[in-house]
Amino acid sequence: MAHSRTEKSKVPASQKKRNRTNEDDDEPDSSKLSSRVQCAEQKISPKQLEQKVSEVIQYILTVDQKKIPIKKSDISKNVLKDHRYLINTVMKMVTKKMNEVFGMDLVEIDSKLHSFILVNKIPNAGEALADSSANKKLGLLMILLSIIFMKGGVLKCAKLWYVLKKFGIDQSTHHIVFGDVKKLIMEEFVRQKYLQCSRVPHTDVPEFEFRWGARAECEVPKMKVLEFTAKV
């Protein structure tokens, strides 16, 4: 009887091996995941990675000429393409290089859309913006930012046009320098994130107000605005 119980308690070695295999299959294998990541990273050499960084920097500088936000998704789609899995690594390298080589910062202005603007951190950058002779549009922008700043950071649209009229700028008249001023202010400057235009709530007639945009907050020192206001 004792011998019979001993025989029943024995489990064949092959069965034990199958049991261990099944148990292993049930457990998450972190080493497999790590291996897949390493394989993905090995698809590109260090030299190719540097090339991608250079291409992204060139893309950012090109887009920034239009003064529109740079989207992370566009970088993946238009530059990295088959190497989209490297986006976070590349962006860290790009941010570091832009700061050290070009003296510029990539500033995220929308965490949901992952959009950025390029901000010049060179000390005298604000002077170029304040010099209306260098760029007439930026000169107008400085006037707008100065007016908004002096009015406590927010200005009704009607009041803005009233003040600009004193400078000979009328929204209903085609300006010899700025062209369609209303389109320039309410579309171009807003799209470039220099101005923020929002509708005033709870009004029967649509009414809008202006504030500094994200790019202006990053690029334009308040002291430069005060100096510009004093000159004007």
C-alpha positions as CSV (number, residue, x, y, z in Angstrom):
1,M,0.0,0.0,0.0
2,A,2.8,2.4,0.9
3,H,4.5,1.6,-2.4
4,S,1.3,2.4,-4.3
5,R,0.9,5.8,-2.6
6,T,4.5,6.6,-3.5
7,E,3.9,5.7,-7.2
8,K,0.8,7.9,-7.3
9,S,2.7,10.9,-5.7
10,K,5.4,10.8,-8.4
11,V,5.0,13.2,-11.3
12,P,7.0,12.5,-14.5
13,A,9.8,15.0,-15.2
14,S,8.4,15.8,-18.7
15,Q,5.0,16.7,-17.0
16,K,6.8,19.0,-14.6
17,K,8.6,20.7,-17.5
18,R,5.3,21.3,-19.3
19,N,3.8,22.7,-16.1
20,R,6.7,25.1,-15.7
21,T,6.4,26.2,-19.3
22,N,2.7,26.9,-18.9
23,E,3.4,28.9,-15.8
24,D,6.0,30.9,-17.6
25,D,3.6,31.7,-20.4
26,D,1.1,33.1,-17.9
27,E,3.6,35.6,-16.4
28,P,4.5,38.9,-18.2
29,D,8.0,38.6,-19.7
30,S,9.6,42.0,-19.2
31,S,12.8,40.7,-20.9
32,K,10.9,40.2,-24.1
33,L,9.6,43.8,-24.0
34,S,13.1,45.1,-23.3
35,S,14.5,43.1,-26.2
36,R,12.0,44.6,-28.6
37,V,12.9,48.1,-27.4
38,Q,16.6,47.4,-27.9
39,C,15.9,46.1,-31.4
40,A,13.9,49.2,-32.3
41,E,16.8,51.4,-31.1
42,Q,19.3,49.4,-33.1
43,K,17.5,50.3,-36.3
44,I,19.4,53.6,-36.5
45,S,23.1,54.2,-36.0
46,P,24.4,57.2,-33.9
47,K,25.4,58.9,-37.2
48,Q,21.9,58.5,-38.5
49,L,20.5,59.8,-35.2
50,E,22.6,62.9,-35.5
51,Q,21.4,63.4,-39.1
52,K,17.8,63.2,-37.9
53,V,18.5,65.8,-35.2
54,S,19.9,68.1,-37.9
55,E,16.9,67.6,-40.1
56,V,14.5,68.4,-37.3
57,I,16.4,71.6,-36.5
58,Q,16.2,72.6,-40.1
59,Y,12.5,71.9,-40.2
60,I,11.9,73.9,-37.0
61,L,13.8,76.9,-38.3
62,T,11.9,76.8,-41.6
63,V,8.5,76.6,-39.9
64,D,9.5,79.3,-37.4
65,Q,10.0,81.8,-40.3
66,K,6.2,81.8,-40.6
67,K,5.9,82.3,-36.8
68,I,3.4,79.5,-36.4
69,P,3.5,76.9,-33.6
70,I,5.5,73.8,-34.3
71,K,3.7,70.5,-33.7
72,K,5.4,67.4,-32.4
73,S,3.1,65.3,-34.6
74,D,4.2,67.2,-37.7
75,I,7.9,66.5,-36.9
76,S,7.1,62.8,-36.6
77,K,5.2,62.8,-39.9
78,N,7.3,65.1,-42.0
79,V,10.8,64.5,-40.8
80,L,11.2,61.3,-38.7
81,K,8.7,59.2,-40.7
82,D,9.8,55.6,-40.3
83,H,11.7,56.5,-37.2
84,R,8.8,58.1,-35.3
85,Y,9.6,55.9,-32.3
86,L,12.7,58.2,-31.7
87,I,10.6,61.4,-31.3
88,N,11.3,61.8,-27.6
89,T,15.0,61.1,-27.9
90,V,15.4,63.4,-30.9
91,M,13.4,66.2,-29.3
92,K,15.6,66.2,-26.2
93,M,18.7,66.4,-28.4
94,V,17.2,69.1,-30.6
95,T,16.2,71.2,-27.6
96,K,19.7,71.0,-26.1
97,K,21.4,71.9,-29.4
98,M,19.0,74.8,-30.2
99,N,19.9,76.3,-26.8
100,E,23.6,75.7,-26.9
101,V,24.3,76.5,-30.6
102,F,21.6,78.9,-31.6
103,G,20.8,80.5,-28.2
104,M,17.1,79.6,-28.7
105,D,14.6,77.7,-26.5
106,L,11.8,75.5,-27.6
107,V,8.9,76.4,-25.4
108,E,5.8,74.2,-25.2
109,I,2.6,76.4,-25.4
110,D,0.0,73.6,-25.6
111,S,0.5,70.4,-23.6
112,K,-2.5,68.7,-25.3
113,L,-1.4,69.4,-28.9
114,H,2.3,69.2,-28.0
115,S,3.0,72.4,-29.9
116,F,6.1,74.6,-29.5
117,I,7.4,78.0,-30.4
118,L,11.0,79.0,-30.9
119,V,12.1,81.7,-28.5
120,N,15.3,83.7,-29.0
121,K,17.1,84.0,-25.7
122,I,19.8,86.3,-26.9
123,P,19.8,89.4,-24.6
124,N,19.3,92.0,-27.3
125,A,16.6,90.1,-29.2
126,G,13.9,92.4,-27.8
127,E,15.6,95.4,-29.4
128,A,15.2,94.1,-32.9
129,L,11.5,93.7,-32.2
130,A,11.2,97.2,-30.8
131,D,12.9,98.7,-33.9
132,S,10.0,99.6,-36.2
133,S,12.4,100.7,-38.9
134,A,13.7,97.1,-39.3
135,N,10.3,95.6,-39.7
136,K,7.1,97.7,-40.0
137,K,4.8,94.9,-39.1
138,L,6.8,94.2,-35.9
139,G,6.7,97.9,-35.2
140,L,2.9,97.8,-35.4
141,L,2.9,94.7,-33.1
142,M,4.9,96.6,-30.5
143,I,2.4,99.4,-30.6
144,L,-0.4,96.8,-30.0
145,L,1.4,95.1,-27.2
146,S,2.2,98.4,-25.6
147,I,-1.4,99.5,-25.7
148,I,-2.6,96.2,-24.2
149,F,0.1,96.3,-21.5
150,M,-0.7,99.9,-20.5
151,K,-4.4,99.0,-20.2
152,G,-3.7,96.3,-17.7
153,G,-3.2,93.3,-20.0
154,V,-6.6,93.2,-21.7
155,L,-8.2,95.5,-24.2
156,K,-11.6,95.6,-25.9
157,C,-11.5,95.4,-29.7
158,A,-13.4,98.7,-30.2
159,K,-11.0,100.5,-27.9
160,L,-8.0,99.1,-29.8
161,W,-9.3,100.5,-33.1
162,Y,-10.0,103.8,-31.4
163,V,-6.4,104.1,-30.2
164,L,-4.9,102.9,-33.5
165,K,-6.9,105.6,-35.4
166,K,-4.8,108.2,-33.7
167,F,-1.8,106.6,-35.4
168,G,-3.5,106.9,-38.7
169,I,-4.5,103.2,-38.8
170,D,-8.1,102.5,-39.7
171,Q,-9.6,99.0,-40.0
172,S,-11.9,100.0,-42.8
173,T,-9.1,101.5,-44.9
174,H,-6.4,99.7,-46.9
175,H,-3.1,100.8,-45.3
176,I,-0.2,101.7,-47.6
177,V,2.3,99.7,-45.5
178,F,0.2,97.1,-43.6
179,G,-2.5,96.4,-46.3
180,D,-5.5,94.8,-44.7
181,V,-4.9,95.9,-41.1
182,K,-7.8,94.0,-39.6
183,K,-6.7,90.7,-41.2
184,L,-3.1,91.4,-40.1
185,I,-4.1,91.9,-36.4
186,M,-7.0,89.5,-36.0
187,E,-5.7,86.7,-38.1
188,E,-1.9,86.8,-38.7
189,F,-0.8,88.1,-35.3
190,V,-3.2,85.8,-33.5
191,R,-2.1,82.7,-35.6
192,Q,1.5,83.6,-34.8
193,K,0.6,83.6,-31.1
194,Y,1.6,87.2,-30.6
195,L,-1.9,88.1,-29.7
196,Q,-4.8,86.3,-28.1
197,C,-8.3,87.3,-29.3
198,S,-11.3,86.0,-27.4
199,R,-15.0,86.7,-27.4
200,V,-16.4,88.6,-24.4
201,P,-19.0,86.3,-22.8
202,H,-22.7,87.3,-22.2
203,T,-22.9,90.0,-24.8
204,D,-25.8,90.4,-27.2
205,V,-23.6,91.9,-29.9
206,P,-20.4,89.9,-30.6
207,E,-17.6,91.7,-28.8
208,F,-13.9,90.7,-28.7
209,E,-10.9,91.5,-26.5
210,F,-7.2,91.2,-26.9
211,R,-4.4,89.9,-24.6
212,W,-0.8,89.1,-25.1
213,G,-0.3,85.8,-26.8
214,A,2.0,83.0,-25.7
215,R,4.8,84.0,-28.1
216,A,4.7,87.6,-26.9
217,E,4.9,86.5,-23.3
218,C,8.0,84.4,-24.1
219,E,9.8,86.8,-26.5
220,V,9.0,90.3,-25.4
221,P,10.5,91.7,-22.1
222,K,8.1,94.0,-20.3
223,M,10.9,96.5,-19.8
224,K,11.3,96.7,-23.6
225,V,7.6,97.5,-23.9
226,L,8.0,100.4,-21.4
227,E,11.0,101.7,-23.2
228,F,9.1,101.5,-26.5
229,T,6.1,103.3,-25.0
230,A,8.3,106.1,-23.8
231,K,9.8,106.6,-27.3
232,V,6.3,106.6,-28.9
